Amino acid sequence: MQMLSNPIMMGAVASLLAGVSTGIGAIPVVLGGKFSRKSLDIMLGFAAGVMLAASAFSLLVPAYEMVGDWVGVLSIVGLGFALGGIFVHEADKHIPHEHFEKGPEGPSSSLARVWLLVLAITIHNFPEGLAVGVAFGTENTLTGLSVAVAIGLQNIPEGLAVAAPLVREGYSKRYAAGLALLTGLVEPVGGLLGVSIVTVATFLLPYGLAFAAGAMIFVVGDEMVPESHAGGHAREATWGIMLGFLVMMTLDNIFSFIFAA
């Protein structure tokens, strides 16, 4: 009961559980499941759709409601949203990493390729944890729960999309699953940071919500959609995006109904 009244504790625990979902997604790989590129693209599209819906309904809408007028939307929400995208953009430029399809990005590095792949996913998982933490900083359990479920839901296919290609490249199943889990464990770091900042400095809350939304939408547009379309299954991946958006939009409304009752 004490945890439920402590937004910092709730944000940290929820972001940890969401991050662990990447490891859950890799379990079918450990069990010997084989997945075609087409199925992975659809699942990655689904994850992108979930992130888009969560950014819109669970982050940007509450931010709009806090500022209350169009001037605030343009200045506060707009600024936070832009800074979120700039944050991921700069991280991509200055942290060495590598993508399965796009190849190396950022400065050159002597790190092994597998760790560069892990860094790429870690960069993009940090804003997800931040989003969960900031959402619980609103002290609205519905908002926090909605974002946590969204991130956990999209992390499951994302974990599978990380582990399966690693196995195809010759890494053991357990090693690939362990790396998938490792990439998700940066999320509680982002969650604890996000909820701590907006809890201590409450005036930053609408900025934080918009920042998290901007960062996640940047990731969707810059990485997840191109990655899911690069294997020749663009139309199927797009239907995955549609389904993910619909599922998250439905869940968000179900949560609203339950908590309103």
VOMIBA-875719 format. One record per residue (C-alpha): residue in three letters; x, y, z. Coordinates in steps of 0.1 Angstrom, whole numbers, padded with zeros to 4 digits, always signed. Example, Ala and Ser with C-alpha at 12.3 -4.5 7.8 and 13.67 -1.06 7.14 Angstrom:
Ala+0123-0045+0078Ser+0137-0011+0071
END
This chain:
Met+0000+0000+0000Gln+0029+0024+0008Met+0043+0018-0027Leu+0009+0028-0043Ser+0012+0062-0026Asn+0048+0068-0036Pro+0050+0079-0073Ile+0088+0075-0074Met+0086+0039-0062Met+0057+0031-0086Gly+0076+0047-0115Ala+0107+0027-0108Val+0090-0006-0104Ala+0067-0001-0134Ser+0096+0008-0157Leu+0116-0022-0144Leu+0086-0045-0153Ala+0083-0029-0187Gly+0120-0033-0194Val+0119-0070-0183Ser+0093-0076-0211Thr+0121-0075-0236Gly+0134-0107-0220Ile+0099-0122-0221Gly+0097-0116-0258Ala+0129-0135-0263Ile+0116-0167-0246Pro+0102-0182-0279Val+0137-0180-0293Val+0152-0198-0263Leu+0126-0225-0268Gly+0137-0231-0304Gly+0110-0211-0322Lys+0119-0199-0357Phe+0105-0167-0371Ser+0105-0154-0406Arg+0116-0119-0415Lys+0080-0112-0425Ser+0066-0121-0390Leu+0094-0101-0373Asp+0085-0070-0395Ile+0048-0073-0385Met+0057-0076-0348Leu+0080-0046-0351Gly+0053-0027-0368Phe+0029-0036-0340Ala+0053-0023-0314Ala+0056+0010-0334Gly+0018+0014-0335Val+0016+0008-0297Met+0043+0035-0291Leu+0025+0060-0314Ala-0008+0055-0295Ala+0008+0057-0261Ser+0026+0089-0271Ala-0006+0105-0283Phe-0032+0094-0258Ser-0011+0088-0226Leu+0015+0115-0229Leu+0006+0144-0252Val-0031+0146-0242Pro-0024+0149-0205Ala+0003+0175-0213Tyr-0023+0195-0233Glu-0047+0193-0204Met-0022+0206-0180Val-0013+0237-0199Gly-0049+0244-0209Asp-0045+0269-0238Trp-0031+0271-0273Val-0002+0293-0262Gly+0009+0267-0237Val+0005+0240-0262Leu+0028+0258-0286Ser+0053+0269-0261Ile+0055+0242-0234Val+0042+0211-0251Gly+0058+0220-0284Leu+0092+0228-0268Gly+0092+0196-0248Phe+0082+0175-0278Ala+0110+0190-0300Leu+0136+0185-0273Gly+0126+0148-0270Gly+0134+0143-0307Ile+0166+0163-0305Phe+0177+0142-0275Val+0175+0110-0295His+0190+0126-0326Glu+0220+0138-0307Ala+0224+0104-0289Asp+0224+0087-0323Lys+0251+0111-0335His+0275+0109-0305Ile+0271+0073-0292Pro+0287+0046-0313His+0261+0019-0322Glu+0249-0003-0351His+0216-0013-0365Phe+0208-0046-0382Glu+0197-0029-0414Lys+0212+0006-0414Gly+0246-0005-0402Pro+0270+0016-0381Glu+0261+0051-0368Gly+0278+0076-0346Pro+0316+0078-0340Ser+0338+0048-0349Ser+0344+0023-0321Ser+0365-0008-0314Leu+0336-0024-0296Ala+0324-0058-0309Arg+0295-0056-0333Val+0271-0073-0309Trp+0277-0046-0283Leu+0272-0019-0309Leu+0238-0035-0317Val+0230-0036-0279Leu+0239+0001-0276Ala+0216+0010-0305Ile+0186-0006-0288Thr+0196+0008-0254Ile+0196+0044-0267His+0160+0039-0278Asn+0149+0021-0247Phe+0160+0049-0224Pro+0132+0073-0235Glu+0106+0045-0230Gly+0116+0041-0194Leu+0116+0079-0190Ala+0081+0080-0204Val+0069+0055-0177Gly+0085+0074-0149Val+0072+0108-0161Ala+0037+0093-0165Phe+0037+0082-0128Gly+0049+0117-0119Thr+0014+0129-0128Glu+0002+0111-0097Asn-0026+0098-0119Thr-0024+0060-0117Leu-0043+0057-0149Thr-0018+0076-0169Gly+0012+0058-0154Leu-0005+0024-0158Ser-0014+0031-0194Val+0021+0041-0204Ala+0037+0012-0185Val+0014-0014-0202Ala+0021+0002-0236Ile+0058+0000-0231Gly+0057-0035-0218Leu+0034-0046-0246Gln+0057-0032-0273Asn+0088-0045-0256Ile+0077-0081-0261Pro+0078-0082-0299Glu+0108-0059-0297Gly+0127-0084-0276Leu+0119-0111-0301Ala+0130-0089-0329Val+0164-0084-0311Ala+0170-0120-0302Ala+0159-0138-0334Pro+0184-0119-0357Leu+0212-0125-0333Val+0206-0162-0334Arg+0206-0161-0372Glu+0240-0145-0370Gly+0254-0174-0350Tyr+0250-0164-0314Ser+0236-0189-0290Lys+0199-0187-0281Arg+0205-0181-0244Tyr+0231-0154-0252Ala+0207-0137-0276Ala+0179-0138-0251Gly+0202-0124-0223Leu+0212-0095-0246Ala+0176-0088-0253Leu+0169-0086-0216Leu+0199-0065-0210Thr+0187-0038-0235Gly+0155-0035-0215Leu+0172-0030-0181Val+0181+0006-0190Glu+0144+0014-0188Pro+0142+0015-0150Val+0171+0040-0150Gly+0151+0063-0173Gly+0120+0056-0152Leu+0136+0065-0119Leu+0152+0097-0134Gly+0120+0108-0151Val+0097+0103-0121Ser+0122+0119-0097Ile+0127+0150-0117Val+0090+0158-0123Thr+0081+0149-0087Val+0106+0173-0073Ala+0100+0200-0099Thr+0063+0196-0107Phe+0063+0226-0131Leu+0084+0204-0155Leu+0057+0177-0157Pro+0041+0189-0190Tyr+0076+0194-0205Gly+0085+0159-0194Leu+0054+0143-0209Ala+0059+0160-0242Phe+0097+0153-0241Ala+0090+0115-0237Ala+0064+0116-0265Gly+0088+0134-0288Ala+0116+0110-0281Met+0094+0079-0287Ile+0079+0092-0319Phe+0113+0101-0332Val+0124+0065-0325Val+0093+0052-0343Gly+0099+0073-0374Asp+0136+0071-0376Glu+0142+0035-0367Met+0112+0012-0362Val+0093+0020-0393Pro+0123+0019-0417Glu+0136-0013-0400Ser+0102-0030-0404His+0099-0019-0441Ala+0135-0028-0451Gly+0128-0066-0455Gly+0103-0063-0484His+0072-0066-0462Ala+0063-0029-0459Arg+0025-0035-0464Glu+0023-0062-0438Ala+0044-0041-0413Thr+0020-0012-0419Trp-0009-0034-0410Gly+0011-0043-0379Ile+0013-0006-0370Met-0024-0002-0375Leu-0032-0031-0352Gly-0008-0019-0325Phe-0023+0015-0326Leu-0058+0001-0324Val-0049-0023-0295Met-0033+0005-0274Met-0061+0029-0281Thr-0086+0003-0270Leu-0066-0005-0238Asp-0063+0032-0230Asn-0101+0036-0232Ile-0107+0004-0211Phe-0084+0017-0184Ser-0103+0050-0184Phe-0136+0032-0180Ile-0123+0010-0152Phe-0108+0038-0132Ala-0138+0061-0139Ala-0161+0034-0124
END
